[in-house]
Amino acid sequence: MSQAAALLDTDILSELLKQHPQVTHRTRVYLAEHNRLAFCLPIFNGFPSWS
């Protein structure tokens, strides 16, 4: 079964980095078909300056 390409958000990335078994399995299945992952990383203007 072919999966559509998807954009991963930071919640899924977090679970993947924690090696959640179901997320890890689905990621491997996805990578077998698409060969790469795409992430969405939010950027906020409200962060304090670190200079």
Backbone as CSV, one residue per row, in Angstrom:
resi,resn,N_x,N_y,N_z,CA_x,CA_y,CA_z,C_x,C_y,C_z
1,MET,0.844,-1.183,0.000,0.000,0.000,0.000,0.885,1.240,0.000
2,SER,0.675,2.117,-0.945,1.471,3.328,-1.072,0.964,4.405,-0.117
3,GLN,1.907,5.071,0.544,1.571,6.164,1.455,1.869,7.494,0.782
4,ALA,1.028,8.481,1.048,1.296,9.818,0.552,2.458,10.418,1.340
5,ALA,3.201,11.308,0.701,4.275,12.013,1.399,3.673,12.831,2.531
6,ALA,4.413,12.951,3.625,3.898,13.652,4.800,4.957,14.564,5.393
7,LEU,4.507,15.561,6.104,5.367,16.489,6.817,5.237,16.189,8.304
8,LEU,6.358,15.897,8.970,6.333,15.566,10.392,6.413,16.823,11.238
9,ASP,5.596,16.866,12.280,5.672,18.012,13.189,6.607,17.688,14.346
10,THR,6.836,18.641,15.222,7.797,18.464,16.307,7.343,17.428,17.330
11,ASP,6.036,17.212,17.486,5.553,16.183,18.418,5.961,14.791,17.943
12,ILE,5.800,14.531,16.658,6.189,13.231,16.105,7.708,13.089,16.143
13,LEU,8.423,14.139,15.817,9.886,14.103,15.887,10.338,13.766,17.310
14,SER,9.709,14.355,18.301,10.043,14.087,19.698,9.839,12.616,20.033
15,GLU,8.714,12.044,19.618,8.449,10.627,19.888,9.427,9.723,19.138
16,LEU,9.814,10.119,17.949,10.793,9.356,17.188,12.148,9.370,17.897
17,LEU,12.564,10.525,18.395,13.838,10.631,19.098,13.831,9.850,20.422
18,LYS,12.638,9.702,21.021,12.502,8.894,22.242,12.377,7.402,21.915
19,GLN,12.380,7.090,20.633,12.291,5.720,20.125,10.995,5.023,20.538
20,HIS,9.893,5.755,20.469,8.577,5.168,20.716,8.385,4.033,19.704
21,PRO,8.062,2.817,20.158,8.023,1.656,19.253,7.107,1.816,18.039
22,GLN,5.888,2.300,18.231,4.965,2.434,17.101,5.436,3.515,16.131
23,VAL,5.925,4.624,16.666,6.405,5.715,15.813,7.649,5.263,15.037
24,THR,8.539,4.541,15.721,9.748,4.032,15.061,9.383,3.074,13.929
25,HIS,8.437,2.182,14.192,8.006,1.228,13.155,7.412,1.950,11.946
26,ARG,6.496,2.885,12.205,5.848,3.613,11.096,6.869,4.441,10.311
27,THR,7.863,4.974,11.014,8.910,5.740,10.343,9.713,4.843,9.412
28,ARG,10.049,3.642,9.866,10.793,2.706,9.014,9.990,2.319,7.780
29,VAL,8.694,2.070,7.957,7.821,1.747,6.828,7.790,2.915,5.842
30,TYR,7.646,4.121,6.372,7.606,5.328,5.540,8.925,5.509,4.785
31,LEU,10.046,5.354,5.502,11.357,5.534,4.876,11.625,4.500,3.789
32,ALA,11.113,3.305,3.946,11.296,2.268,2.922,10.686,2.705,1.595
33,GLU,9.636,3.491,1.661,8.985,3.960,0.439,9.492,5.312,-0.046
34,HIS,9.748,6.238,0.882,10.050,7.627,0.493,11.523,8.019,0.614
35,ASN,12.320,7.242,1.313,13.767,7.453,1.435,14.203,8.710,2.171
36,ARG,13.288,9.481,2.726,13.671,10.674,3.487,12.484,11.144,4.330
37,LEU,12.814,11.949,5.324,11.798,12.555,6.177,11.827,14.069,5.983
38,ALA,10.683,14.696,6.117,10.585,16.155,6.057,9.971,16.623,7.373
39,PHE,10.570,17.641,7.981,10.134,18.137,9.274,9.638,19.569,9.175
40,CYS,8.730,19.902,10.052,8.232,21.264,10.187,8.743,21.787,11.524
41,LEU,9.604,22.779,11.500,10.138,23.373,12.725,9.650,24.815,12.820
42,PRO,8.807,25.104,13.807,8.263,26.462,13.915,9.333,27.468,14.329
43,ILE,9.203,28.664,13.801,10.098,29.771,14.155,9.229,30.889,14.710
44,PHE,9.600,31.366,15.885,8.821,32.404,16.546,9.635,33.688,16.616
45,ASN,8.976,34.818,16.444,9.628,36.113,16.573,9.750,36.560,18.020
46,GLY,9.064,35.901,18.952,9.008,36.355,20.325,10.130,35.897,21.227
47,PHE,11.128,35.168,20.705,12.224,34.700,21.544,13.100,35.870,21.980
48,PRO,13.608,35.812,23.214,14.519,36.881,23.644,15.829,36.828,22.868
49,SER,16.461,37.955,22.782,17.747,38.037,22.078,18.841,37.423,22.950
50,TRP,19.698,36.588,22.351,20.791,35.967,23.078,22.129,36.590,22.723
51,SER,22.123,37.826,22.318,23.388,38.460,21.934,24.055,39.140,23.094
